[in-house]
Structures are given as structure tokens and as C-alpha cells.
Amino acid sequence: MFIVRWLLFLFGSGVLLAACQPSATATPTLSPLSQITVTVTVAPTSTRAPSATVPATTTAAPPTATSAPPTATPPPPIATTKIIVNVRAGPGAAFAILGKLPRGAVQAILGKSADSQWWKIDFKGNVGWIAADFTDVRGGTSNVPVIAIAKPPTATPLLTQIAVPRLRPTFTPTADIPLSGGRIYFVVKQADASYTTAWVRPNNKEEIFSDVTLGTAPGDLNNLLSTNATPLDWSARARKLAYVIGSDTQNKLQTIDQNQNVTDVASHGAIVTPRWFGDGTQLAYIGYDNNFQNQKIYLVGADGLNQRECFGARSGETLRGLAVSPVTSEIIFVSNYSGGSELWKLDAACGAPLQLTFLNVDTTAPAFAPDGKTVAFVSNQDGPSQFAIYLMQPDGANARRLIEGFSPVFSPDGNWLAFSANGEVYIMDITGNRIQTVAPGFKPTWAGE
């Protein structure tokens, strides 16, 4: 027991001596072991040189699920115009024309009509619509928003421009009528209010070619005359296109061949509906002089010689267009002599005028089939604003309605008709089926190869 106490005494004394320096006068007093508290401070040691203070490391929170980056909005599909295209205020031919896009114009498709027949585009900072038929599209249109547009109000009916719904292409599987070839000429109104011609092949509508400049007021395009007939006519025999050029005060009848040789044929204050005879040696037309008051049907040689009067307007009569039979040389012309605008016929000697229609409405734009057995014309007999294309026999019998439209002309083989409606040219077979768009324009004629 004594030995243990002695060892404890020695241990305690050693610790105290190591922990402090005793003063010269102080006498250490030993306390019981139970009252001794030993505090040991351990300083960190390191063999490395001192470095910059390292900030405390924060314990990271458990990782959370990271959302995927937002999907980029795909660019809109692109429409490239295949030909000159009318830009309209809404998705339909009844809407006003805002302007035109040239062939090859590139436009982002910002919306579409419910039937995907029209594309919404930005046109000079405004909303515009173009027909899908006349564009090539790059990119899918399934996600393009459908834009609902109210139909425009019915326009005041005008003979040369009437608002009707845009015709949709139709196809009849049982029909066995091959598409006619050749070229379809038509009229285009330019931004400066002048008119030019253009042409396209019906079996290659992507290529459209500019042609003759017609001026600002050829007779058939003058609102004062309102013939609703084309100012163009092609002769298969002469292989020339006849057309009218001019202004408000003077018109010229000219012809042009495929080598671009131009011949001046006649000149009047206004000239309406030049039409070739079947043999290609002469033309008939209506000439207006003295401020449109003196009206006569004239005949003239293709070389401009041998001009002569065929028929003069009777008292109070207005002449508004004609057609020449390629077989009999009879002339069907438009006259209001009996009250309404009706079709009349002259024999080959320019005599014995005979009234063919008795509809007492607005009947215009006669055109003979190549075999001379059928006449197409336009009439609004179904209602003041319902202008439609009809077919009948040359004596006026067996008239039947085909479709709404204007300015009908036959193809060279007689199996198709070209016509216009609301600033666009269409073709259809003679049964009224397989309607196809051709190009923006109006008042067409169909030329052979």
C-alpha cells in the first residue's frame, strides 16, 4: 500500500514540474488526486510549409434530378414559288389580291388553311396568303397552325371580275381523255397597271414564260367595254398569235410568230376580240372609233391588207365580242340589240344576222371548238352574280352548264377547255371534270405546238 502511494506521489510531482516553472518562494501544495484536473492542448503539426488558408469545405447536398434543356422551336417550313403567284388577303380566290411574288420567291409558312390549300406568309410586313398548288415546300407542314378566316363579303358583281369560291382540282378515274399539249397563253396584270402575256405548257406548269407587252388598256381589258373575252388568239395554220396592244386612246392589232416577228395588222381607238379564220389568212375583230361610239366588225388579211367592214352596229346596239367558226367561217357575236346581252350569228358573207340566245341576261365570250360543232360561252342566267360557262350547238340548241368561270377557250384537239376565275387560269376536260390550276392570270387562249 505504501509503495502504491509513493508511486502516485512521484507521478503527480513529475507532471506538475513539467507543466509549470516553480517560483523561488512558492512551496507546492499537493492536493488529493481526486481534485487534480489535467488539461492537455495538442497543437496540429505538419511537415509541409505553411500555405494559404483553405476555406472550409461545405458538405454537398444530395444531387437532385436535373431537367432536360428546353427543346428548340423548329424553324417553319419554307415555300418556294414555282411560278408568279398572287398574294391574297385571305385563304381563297375571293379575297383581294395584295400583290404578286415572282417565281423562285422563298417564304416561311406561318399558317395554313383548314384544307392545306393555302399558306399564310409575311408579305411586306402584312399577313398574306398564297395558293399551295403554286409552291414547292421544304419541311413538314403537319405542325403548322391552322388559321380560321371568315369568308369575305360578297363583292359587287362585275362582268370581268366576280368573287366565286376558288375551284378545287377534281379527278375522274373513269375518264379516259389524255391531257392536251401545246401552250396556254394568258394575260398578267403587272404592278404598274400594265398588262403582259405569258404562257405555260399544261403538262409542265412549273415553267412559265413572259411574252408580249399589251400596254395599259387593250380593248378587251378596258372596263368600259367589258367583253369578258380574251384579247389573244392562236392560228394553227398561220402559226401566229394575234393580240391587241394599246392605251386608252389607241389600240393596235398585231401578230407575232415563233421567231418573234411582229406584224401590225390594224389600228383603232379600241379593238376587241381578234379571231383567226380557219385557214389562217385573215382575222375578224370589232373596231371602236369616236370614243367607242362607232362600232363595226371588220375583216383584215393577216398581212394587214384588204381591210373591209363586215357588219356595223345598228341603232342603239353595242357589240362586245365575237368568235369565228374554223369550219364554216360563220361569225357569232355579242349584241344588246334585243335588250339583254345575247349571242347572234352572221353567215360567211357577213349577212343575215340571226339571234341565237333569248336569255335576257348577260351572255358573252363565245368560242368555237376546233371542229366547229360546239360553242362555249359565259352567261349569268342562274343569277346576277352567278357567271358560268356553258356549251351549246352553233344554232343555239342544247345548251348545258359546265362550271362557274369566264373566258372559255378550247384546246387544239377540242377535248379540254381553258378558262379563268378570280385571277387564276384553270383547265378541265369537256365533261367538266379533272379541273386543274395552271397559273395566276386570266383570259387564256390555247395554242398548238
C-alpha positions in Angstrom: 0.0 0.0 0.0 2.9 2.4 0.9 4.6 1.6 -2.4 1.5 2.5 -4.5 1.0 5.8 -2.7 4.7 6.6 -3.3 4.4 6.0 -7.0 1.4 8.1 -7.2 3.2 10.9 -5.4 6.1 10.7 -7.8 3.9 10.7 -10.9 1.9 13.7 -9.7 5.0 15.6 -8.8 6.6 14.9 -12.2 3.6 16.2 -14.1 3.4 19.4 -12.1 7.1 20.0 -12.5 6.8 19.5 -16.3 3.8 21.8 -16.6 4.9 24.8 -14.8 8.1 26.6 -13.6 8.1 26.8 -9.8 8.8 30.2 -8.2 11.7 30.6 -5.8 9.4 31.3 -2.8 6.4 29.2 -3.6 6.0 25.9 -1.8 4.0 23.5 -3.9 1.0 22.1 -2.0 -0.1 18.7 -3.0 -3.8 18.1 -3.4 -5.6 14.9 -3.3 -5.5 13.0 -6.6 -9.3 13.3 -6.9 -9.0 17.1 -7.1 -6.3 17.2 -9.9 -7.5 18.2 -13.4 -5.1 17.7 -16.2 -5.8 19.7 -19.4 -3.8 18.8 -22.5 -3.8 21.0 -25.5 -2.5 19.4 -28.7 -1.4 21.7 -31.4 -1.6 20.5 -35.0 1.7 19.5 -36.6 2.6 19.4 -40.2 5.7 18.6 -42.2 4.6 20.9 -45.0 5.3 24.6 -45.4 2.5 27.0 -44.4 0.1 27.6 -47.3 -2.8 29.9 -48.0 -5.8 29.4 -45.8 -8.1 26.8 -47.4 -11.8 27.6 -46.9 -13.9 25.1 -45.1 -15.4 22.5 -47.4 -19.2 22.5 -47.4 -20.8 19.2 -47.5 -22.8 19.0 -50.8 -26.5 18.3 -50.7 -27.6 15.1 -52.3 -27.9 15.5 -56.1 -31.3 16.3 -57.4 -32.7 15.3 -60.8 -31.7 17.9 -63.5 -34.4 18.8 -66.1 -33.6 18.4 -69.7 -32.7 21.6 -71.6 -35.8 23.1 -73.4 -36.3 21.8 -76.9 -35.5 24.4 -79.6 -38.5 25.5 -81.6 -38.1 24.0 -85.1 -37.9 26.5 -87.9 -41.1 26.9 -90.0 -41.3 25.1 -93.3 -40.4 27.0 -96.4 -42.5 27.5 -99.6 -40.7 28.4 -102.8 -43.0 29.7 -105.6 -42.9 27.7 -108.8 -44.4 30.5 -110.9 -45.7 34.0 -110.5 -48.1 33.8 -107.6 -50.9 36.1 -106.4 -50.7 37.1 -102.7 -54.2 37.4 -101.3 -55.7 38.9 -98.1 -57.1 35.5 -97.1 -57.1 31.8 -97.9 -59.2 31.9 -101.1 -59.6 33.4 -104.5 -62.5 35.5 -103.3 -60.1 37.6 -101.2 -58.4 40.7 -102.5 -55.1 40.5 -104.3 -52.4 42.3 -102.2 -49.6 41.8 -104.8 -47.5 39.2 -106.5 -44.5 37.1 -105.8 -42.1 36.2 -108.6 -41.1 32.7 -109.5 -38.5 31.4 -107.0 -39.6 33.6 -104.1 -38.9 31.9 -100.7 -41.4 32.4 -97.9 -41.7 30.9 -94.4 -45.1 29.2 -93.9 -46.6 30.8 -90.8 -50.0 29.1 -91.0 -52.3 27.1 -93.3 -56.0 26.9 -94.2 -58.0 24.0 -92.9 -57.7 22.1 -96.2 -54.0 22.9 -96.5 -54.7 24.6 -99.9 -53.3 28.0 -98.8 -50.2 29.1 -96.9 -50.1 32.1 -94.6 -46.9 34.2 -95.2 -45.5 37.6 -94.2 -45.9 39.9 -97.2 -44.2 43.2 -96.8 -45.0 43.3 -93.1 -48.6 42.2 -93.5 -50.4 38.9 -93.5 -50.7 37.4 -96.9 -51.9 34.0 -98.3 -50.6 32.1 -101.4 -52.0 29.0 -103.1 -50.2 25.8 -102.1 -50.6 24.5 -105.7 -48.0 27.0 -106.9 -45.3 26.2 -104.4 -42.7 23.7 -103.5 -42.4 23.1 -99.8 -39.3 22.2 -97.8 -40.1 20.8 -94.3 -43.2 19.3 -92.8 -46.4 21.2 -92.5 -48.2 18.9 -90.1 -47.4 21.2 -87.1 -48.2 24.4 -88.9 -51.1 26.1 -87.1 -54.5 26.1 -88.9 -55.8 29.7 -89.3 -59.5 30.2 -89.4 -60.5 33.2 -91.5 -64.1 34.4 -92.1 -65.2 34.4 -95.7 -65.1 37.9 -97.3 -68.3 39.7 -98.1 -69.8 39.1 -101.5 -68.4 41.6 -103.9 -70.4 43.8 -106.2 -70.7 41.7 -109.3 -68.7 42.9 -112.3 -68.6 41.2 -115.6 -64.9 40.9 -115.8 -64.2 40.2 -112.1 -66.6 38.3 -109.9 -66.0 36.7 -106.5 -66.6 33.0 -106.5 -65.0 30.3 -104.4 -61.7 29.0 -105.6 -62.1 26.0 -107.8 -60.6 22.8 -106.4 -58.8 20.3 -108.6 -61.0 17.3 -109.4 -60.1 14.0 -110.9 -62.5 11.4 -112.5 -60.8 8.0 -112.5 -63.1 6.7 -115.2 -62.4 9.5 -117.7 -60.0 8.5 -120.5 -59.2 11.9 -122.0 -55.5 12.5 -122.3 -54.2 15.9 -121.3 -53.8 18.1 -124.4 -50.4 19.6 -125.1 -49.4 22.9 -126.7 -49.1 26.2 -124.8 -51.6 28.2 -122.8 -51.2 31.9 -123.3 -52.9 34.2 -120.8 -52.9 37.8 -119.5 -51.0 39.0 -116.4 -51.5 42.4 -114.8 -48.3 44.0 -113.6 -47.7 46.2 -110.6 -47.6 49.3 -112.8 -51.1 48.6 -114.0 -49.9 47.5 -117.5 -50.7 44.1 -119.0 -48.4 41.4 -120.4 -48.9 38.0 -121.8 -47.3 34.8 -120.5 -47.5 31.2 -121.4 -47.1 27.8 -119.9 -47.3 24.2 -121.0 -50.2 22.3 -119.4 -48.1 19.3 -118.8 -45.2 21.3 -117.3 -46.8 24.1 -115.2 -43.6 24.8 -113.2 -42.1 26.7 -116.1 -43.8 30.0 -117.0 -42.6 32.3 -119.8 -43.2 36.0 -120.2 -44.1 37.2 -123.7 -45.8 40.2 -125.3 -46.4 43.5 -123.5 -50.0 44.6 -124.1 -50.0 48.1 -122.6 -52.4 49.7 -120.2 -55.8 49.5 -121.9 -56.2 47.0 -124.8 -59.9 46.8 -125.8 -60.8 43.5 -124.1 -59.2 44.7 -120.9 -60.9 48.1 -120.9 -63.6 48.2 -118.2 -65.8 50.4 -120.4 -66.1 47.6 -122.9 -66.4 44.6 -120.5 -66.2 41.9 -123.1 -65.1 39.1 -120.7 -63.2 37.6 -123.7 -59.5 37.0 -124.3 -57.6 39.5 -126.4 -55.4 36.7 -127.7 -56.0 34.1 -130.4 -53.7 31.5 -132.0 -53.8 30.2 -135.6 -52.6 26.7 -136.2 -52.4 27.4 -139.9 -50.5 30.7 -139.7 -48.6 29.6 -136.6 -49.1 33.1 -135.2 -50.5 34.7 -132.1 -52.9 37.6 -132.6 -53.2 40.1 -129.8 -54.2 43.7 -129.1 -51.9 46.3 -127.5 -52.5 49.9 -126.6 -53.7 52.7 -124.3 -57.0 54.5 -123.6 -56.8 56.4 -126.9 -55.4 54.0 -129.5 -55.2 50.2 -130.0 -53.2 48.1 -132.4 -53.9 44.6 -133.7 -50.6 42.7 -134.1 -49.5 39.2 -134.8 -46.2 37.5 -133.7 -44.7 34.3 -134.9 -42.5 31.8 -133.1 -39.4 33.7 -134.3 -40.7 36.9 -132.7 -41.5 38.6 -135.9 -44.2 41.2 -135.3 -46.8 42.4 -137.9 -49.0 45.5 -137.5 -52.5 44.5 -138.8 -54.9 47.2 -137.8 -55.4 50.3 -135.7 -58.5 51.8 -134.0 -59.5 53.8 -130.9 -60.1 50.4 -129.3 -60.0 46.8 -130.7 -61.9 43.8 -129.3 -61.5 40.0 -129.7 -59.3 39.4 -132.7 -60.2 35.9 -134.1 -58.5 33.9 -136.8 -60.4 32.3 -139.7 -59.7 28.6 -140.0 -57.3 29.0 -143.0 -55.1 31.5 -141.2 -55.2 34.1 -143.9 -57.4 36.7 -142.3 -58.8 37.9 -139.0 -62.1 39.3 -137.7 -62.4 41.8 -134.9 -64.5 44.6 -133.5 -63.2 48.1 -134.0 -64.3 51.1 -132.0 -63.8 54.7 -133.0 -65.1 58.1 -132.0 -64.8 57.5 -128.2 -66.3 54.0 -128.5 -69.4 55.2 -130.3 -68.8 53.9 -133.8 -68.6 50.1 -133.7 -68.1 47.7 -136.5 -67.0 44.1 -137.2 -64.0 44.2 -139.5 -62.2 41.6 -141.6 -58.5 42.0 -142.5 -55.7 40.0 -144.1 -53.0 38.5 -141.8 -50.6 40.9 -143.5 -52.7 43.9 -142.6 -54.0 44.3 -146.2 -57.6 44.1 -147.6 -59.4 45.5 -144.5 -63.1 45.8 -145.0 -66.3 46.2 -143.0 -68.3 43.1 -142.2 -71.1 44.4 -140.0 -71.9 47.8 -138.5 -73.7 48.3 -135.2 -77.4 49.0 -135.6 -79.1 52.0 -133.8 -78.6 51.7 -130.1 -76.6 48.5 -130.5 -73.4 47.7 -128.6 -71.0 45.0 -129.9 -69.0 43.2 -127.2 -67.0 40.3 -128.8 -67.1 37.6 -131.4 -66.0 34.1 -132.5 -65.3 32.7 -136.0 -66.2 29.1 -137.0 -63.0 27.4 -138.1 -65.1 25.3 -140.5 -67.9 27.4 -141.9 -66.5 31.0 -141.3 -69.7 32.0 -139.7 -69.3 34.7 -137.0 -71.1 34.6 -133.6 -71.0 38.0 -131.9 -72.4 39.6 -128.7 -75.0 42.3 -129.0 -77.6 44.0 -126.8 -79.8 44.8 -129.8 -82.8 42.9 -128.4 -82.4 44.2 -124.9 -80.2 41.8 -122.9 -76.7 40.8 -124.0 -77.3 37.9 -126.4 -75.4 35.8 -128.9 -76.1 36.5 -132.6 -74.8 34.9 -135.8 -73.7 36.2 -139.2 -73.2 33.9 -142.2 -69.9 33.7 -144.0 -70.9 36.6 -146.2 -71.4 38.8 -143.1 -75.1 39.0 -143.7 -78.4 37.8 -142.3 -77.9 38.4 -138.5 -79.7 35.7 -136.5 -80.3 35.8 -132.8 -79.2 32.5 -131.1 -80.0 33.1 -127.4 -83.0 34.6 -125.8 -81.9 34.6 -122.1 -82.4 38.3 -121.5 -79.3 38.3 -119.2 -75.6 39.0 -119.6 -74.3 36.4 -122.2 -70.8 36.9 -123.6 -67.4 35.4 -124.7 -68.4 32.9 -127.4 -65.7 30.4 -128.5 -65.8 27.7 -131.2 -64.5 24.2 -130.8 -61.9 23.2 -133.4 -64.4 21.1 -135.3 -67.0 23.9 -135.3 -69.7 21.7 -133.7 -69.7 23.2 -130.3 -69.7 26.8 -128.9 -68.6 27.7 -125.4 -69.9 30.9 -123.8 -70.5 32.7 -120.5 -73.8 33.6 -119.0 -75.3 34.7 -115.7 -78.7 33.2 -116.3 -78.6 31.5 -112.9 -78.4 34.8 -111.1 -76.9 38.3 -111.4 -73.6 37.3 -109.8 -73.5 33.6 -111.0 -71.5 33.7 -114.2 -70.9 30.2 -115.5 -69.5 28.5 -118.6 -72.0 26.8 -121.0 -71.8 24.7 -124.1 -74.2 24.7 -127.0 -74.6 23.8 -130.6 -73.8 26.6 -133.2 -77.5 27.1 -133.8 -78.1 27.8 -130.1 -79.6 24.4 -129.3 -78.9 22.0 -126.4 -77.2 24.5 -124.0 -75.8 23.0 -120.9 -74.0 24.4 -117.9 -70.4 23.3 -117.0 -68.9 25.4 -114.2 -68.6 28.9 -112.9 -65.9 30.9 -114.7 -65.0 33.2 -117.5 -63.3 33.4 -120.9 -63.5 29.8 -122.1 -61.4 28.5 -125.0 -60.9 25.0 -126.4 -57.7 23.1 -126.6 -56.4 22.4 -130.2 -57.8 18.8 -130.0 -61.1 20.0 -128.7 -61.0 17.7 -125.6 -60.2 20.4 -123.0 -61.2 23.9 -122.1 -59.1 26.6 -120.5 -60.8 29.4 -118.6 -60.3 31.9 -115.8 -61.8 32.7 -112.4 -60.7 35.2 -109.9 -57.3 35.9 -111.3 -56.3 32.3 -112.0 -56.3 30.2 -115.1 -57.7 26.7 -115.0 -58.2 23.8 -117.4 -60.8 21.0 -117.4 -61.9 18.3 -119.8 -65.1 18.9 -121.9 -67.1 16.8 -119.4 -66.4 19.4 -116.8 -64.1 17.1 -114.8 -60.4 17.0 -113.9 -60.2 20.6 -113.1 -56.5 21.7 -112.7 -54.9 25.0 -111.9 -52.5 26.4 -114.5 -51.2 29.8 -113.3 -52.2 33.1 -111.8 -53.7 35.2 -114.7 -56.8 35.5 -116.8 -58.3 35.5 -120.3 -56.4 32.5 -121.8 -56.0 31.1 -125.2 -54.7 27.6 -126.1 -52.1 27.3 -128.8 -50.8 24.1 -130.5 -47.1 23.1 -130.7 
